[in-house]
Amino acid sequence: MMTQIQPLTTPIARATEERGTITIDQVDLRLDLESEIQQLKRQMNAVILAHYYQESEIQDIADYIGDSLELSRKSQTTNADVIIFAGVHFMAETAKILNPTKQVLVPDMAAGCSLAAGCPPTEFRKFREAHPDHIAVTYINCSAEVKALSDIICTSSSAEAIINKIPRGQKIIFAPDRNLGRYLMRKTGRDMLLWQGACIVHETFSERKILELKARHSKALLIAHPECEETLLAHADFIGSTSALLKFTHDAIADEFIVATESGIIHQMEKLSPGKRFIPAPPESENCNCNHCPYMKLNTMEKIYLCMVNRSPEVLIPEDIRSKAQLALDRMLEMSKVAQD
């Protein structure tokens, strides 16, 4: 049974009790949001999962921080009744797929993903039907519907190990990230049929500006996520998943790094290695913060608080889609046990 929330002794909680669902403009600015969230978490028997790309204050209140594979595993092991997922929508869907009896809440339902949006289920179904002799290894950055149409899900930290376990004679579709797909083709020697999707953040990094940075910081190592374009990866000193990048910066002798992934990870890098310097890779345009994921940054402390008070927005997935998607996710979790995060 889900623990019932007792009314809090704050103006906003009293407003909730009197009027029902509240909106962000009704949040009392005097509230200590961190304290309120911790109190609600205890009352709800809730757990907060946060991706490395969240704002630093959200990372600091989370029970677990990680990349997609780590958070998928954590969502399966929690004893909480409610999962608050501070990330993007496909991540919360993954938690719901793996935990059908738990309530999964998200701070902002509009926190989507360009990769997921660029792979519509109807089009992906047609793509699969046109290549019936291929199996689909699909990056976790996709919708529940696309997961349900896939054979195996992977993350950037598990993809290489998973592909290497597939018999050499088996043809493979890799979706939706073409950059990660190309990287994996080089690493595994497999010829895969790629869906032509890309991450809006990782495709904005400027090769020219990064080379200029490397020239100015000759001792800095360039580290990059495999979602980056091939031309940039060619200059990288280390390529890996978000958690692999974090581990590398901690273990490496170097004291300075140029970080070619979403800049939210730098908060954890600085906490883990306080004596080292981390330089966010620059985007092409001077007039944007394109190394920040606009979807990840939709989540705020206020929205986390509100989703807990309102028990909404809630992630709901039809059972026929959820059960098929779980088969593909279960294969990922089983096949990735040897993968290094």
Buried (B, 14 or more C-beta within 10 A) or exposed (E): EEEEBEEBEBEBBEBBEEEEEBEEEEBEEEBEBBEBBEBBBEBBBBBBBBBBBBBEEBBEBBBBBBBBBBBBBBBEEBEBBBBBBBBBBBBBBBBBBBBEEBBBBBBBBEBBBBBBBBBBBEEBBEBBEEEEEBBBBBBBBBBBBBBBBBBBBBBBBBBBBBBBEBEEEEBBBBBBBBBBBBBBBEBBEBEBBBBEBBBBBBBBBBBEBBEEBBEEBEEBBBBBBBBBBEEBBEBBBBBBBBBBBBBBBEEBEBEBBBBBBBBBBBBBBBEEBEEBBBBBBBBEEEEEEBBBBBBBBBBBBBBBBBBBBBBEBBBEBEEEBBEBBBBBBBBBBEBBEEBEB
